[in-house]
């Protein structure tokens, strides 16, 4: 193992960009979703204090997006090698994995925030809306999981050594 070539430097750069973009976009989605759902929780809690516990669900579900981003970022970073065997292909695959997961978490976090805020406030007036609210939140969770799963597959493909 000798010094890294310019091509390998670019690969490593893109690999780290993938890890960073995954974590940052996931955390922005989680923060937005938590803040938006938290607003709904506060508004609903002012009208009916018994809604506070039910209103926590969207806030907690939004926070999970950041955990998904952290997990994939760690996987990506553990696959980055600086021993000269990590090329552009590896970096591009890790960048794609990070963007895939990060964008899914970002979009899903926005969905959780909007649905969580409106749903929590609506449940104060009509308690029968709680079950559909949870169902919609589960569907937004599925979107986040899709991004994480595809990102993990791409990150795993980025671990391969490609000659040439």
N, C-alpha and C positions, 0 to 999 in steps of 0.2 A: 504494500500500500504506500503510494507516494503522494505527492501533492495533488490537489484537486484541480481539474481543468475548469475553464470558464463555463463550459456546458454543465459540469457538475455543480458549480456554484449557483447557477441559475436554477437547477433542479432543487437544490436545498432551499433556496429563497422561496420558490413557489410552494414547496412543502410546508414551510413555516407560515406562509401566507394563508394556506389552507387551514392550518390549525387556528390561527388568529381569527380569520374570518368566521370560522365555525363558532368559536366561543363568543366573539363580539356580537354577531347577529343573533345568536341564541339568547344571550343575556339581554339584548335590547328587546327582543320579543317577550321574554319573561318579565322584564321590568315594566313594559307597557301593559301587558296583560294583568300583572299584579296590581298596578296602579289603577287601571280602569275598573277591574273587578272590585278593588278596595273601595273605590268611590261608591259603587253600587251597594256594597256592604254597609258603608257608613250611612248612606241615605236610607236604606231599608231598615237598618238598626235604629234610626231615629224614630221611625214610624212604628216599628214592632221589634222590641228588644229580643224576642224569641227567634228572630230571623238571623241573628248574628252567627250562630253555629252553622246553619245551613249556608249562609253567605260566605263562609270561609272556604268552601269547596272550590269555587272558581279561582280564588286567590292562590290556593295551594297547587291547583292544576297548572296555573300559569307558571309558577316557580319551577316546575319540573322541566320546562323547556331549557332553562339554564343548565340543569344537570345533564340533559342529553348532549348539549353542546360541549360541556366539560369532558364527558366520557369520550366522545369522538375526538376531541382535540388531543387528549392524552394518547389515544390509539395512534393518531397521525404522528404525533411527536415521537412516540416510541419507535416508529418505523423509519424515521429520518436518519440516514447514516452519513457520516462525513469521512468515511474511509476510502472514498473514491469509487464506490459501487452504487451510488445513488445518482441516477441520471435525470434528464429532463422528463422522461416518461413517468418516473416515480413522482417527481414534483408536481407534474400536471394532474396525475391521478389523485394525489393528496389534496391539491387545490380544488379539484372538482368535488371530492368527497366533502371537504369543508364547506364549500359553497352550497352544495346540495342539502346538507343537514342544516346549516345555518339559515338558509332561506326558508326551509320548511318550518323551523322553529320560530322564526320571525313571523311568518304568516299565521301560523297556528296560535302564537301568543296574541296577535291582534284579534283573531277570532274569539279566543277565550275571554279577552278583556271586554269586547263589545257584547258578546252573549252573556257573560257573567254579570256585567253591570245592568243591562236591561232585564235579564231574567231574574236577578235577585230582587230588583225593585218591583217587578211584575208579580212575583210570588207573594209579596206582602198583601196585595189586593186579591189574588186568586191562588190559594194554596195548591190547587190541582196542577199548576204549572211547574211545580218542583220536579216531578219525574221527567217531563219532556226537557226541562232545562238540563238535567243531569245527562240525559241521552244525547243532547246536542253537544255537551261538553265532552262526552266520550268520543263522538265523531271527530271533534277537533283534536283530541288526543291521538286518534288514529293517524291523522295527517302528520303529526309530529313524529310518530313512530315510523311512518313510511320514509320520511327524510332520513331518520337515524339509520334505518336498516339499509337503505340504498347507499348512504354515506359509508357505512361499515363495509359493505361489499366493495365499494370503490377503494376504500383505504386498504383493504386486504389485497386487492389487485395491485395497488401501488407499492406493496412490499416486495413484489417479485423483482428479481434481477433480470434486466433486459440487456442482452449483449448486442452491440452494433449501434 
